[in-house]
Amino acid sequence: MIIHELCCFYIVFQSIKAACEVGSLGDLLSPSVLAAADDLFHMRIPETWRQMAGQTAPPPGHSLANWLVDLTARCQHFERILVHVSPLPIFDKRTQFCFH
């Protein structure tokens, strides 16, 4: 879910960057991307992102800054799990041994 959210960030920012480089921002962006850009400008969580987050979405009044802090903390938590935790032991029923 977090990877999906980060990919959405990337896609929106790349669209905005590409539109700004050619000088016709309004012509190249879809209404949903323009709405997301407006929400970001006003420090709000874009509604499309909230919809994609499903049950993990913050409430409508939640600030963008708080949500990004929470998202960063979740990413760091998963990174710590992946980097610092040893692999789970695997139990083989045939030999009755536990392997790592």
N, C-alpha and C positions, 0 to 999 in steps of 0.2 A: 504494500500500500504506500509506503514512504517513497519507494523508488518511483512509483507511478506519479506521486505528487511532484517529485523533483523533475521528472520528465515533462510534466505539464508546465512547470516554471520555465524550463529551458525552451520549450516550444513557443510560449508566449513571448519571452524576451527576445528570441531570435526573430520572430515575426515583427516585433516593434523595431528592432534594430534594422532589419532589412527595409522596412517602410521608411524609416528616418533617413537612410542612406540615399534613397532615390528621390526624396523630397515630396512624396505624395502619400502622406500617412493615412489619410482617410480613405483613399481609393483602394488600397491594397489589403486592408484589414477587414475581417468579417465583423459583424455586429457583436458577436460574443467576445472577440479579442479586444475590440474597442471598449466594451463594458468592463472587461478584466483590467485593461490599462487604466481606465478611469478609477476603478476601485483601488488599484495599487497607488495611483497618484494621491488619492484621498486616504491612504493608509487603512483600507478596508480589505477584508478577505473577499476575493471575487466569488460570486455566487456559483459559477461553474466549478470552481475548486471545491466549494462546500458540497456540491452535489456529488462530485467524484469521490469525496472522502467517505461518503455514506454514513454509517453509524459512528465513525470516529470524528466526524465533522464538529468543529466548535459551534457554539450557539451563534445566532446572527449578530449579536452585539460584541462578540469577542474581537479584540484588537488584532490587527495584522502582526504587530511587533510581538505580542504575547504568543501568538500562534507559531511564529517563526522560532521563538525561543524554545517552545515546547517541541516543535519538529526537530530542531537541532539536538535537543536532549535525547529524543527518541533515537535519532540516527547514531549518536554517540553511544547510547546504551547497546544498540545492536552491534556496533563495531567492537565494543568491549567484549561482548559475548563471543563474536566470531574470532577475535584475535587472542583473547586471554583464557578461554575455557578449553580444556582438553576435550578431545572427541568423546562422545558418549560411548560407554562400553556396549558391546554387542554380545548377546548371549546366544550361543549355539546350542540348540536343544539336543542335537545328536551327540555331541561330545561332552556336554555339560560344562563347557569352559566359557570364560568371559574374555573377549578379545577387545583390544583398543585399536 
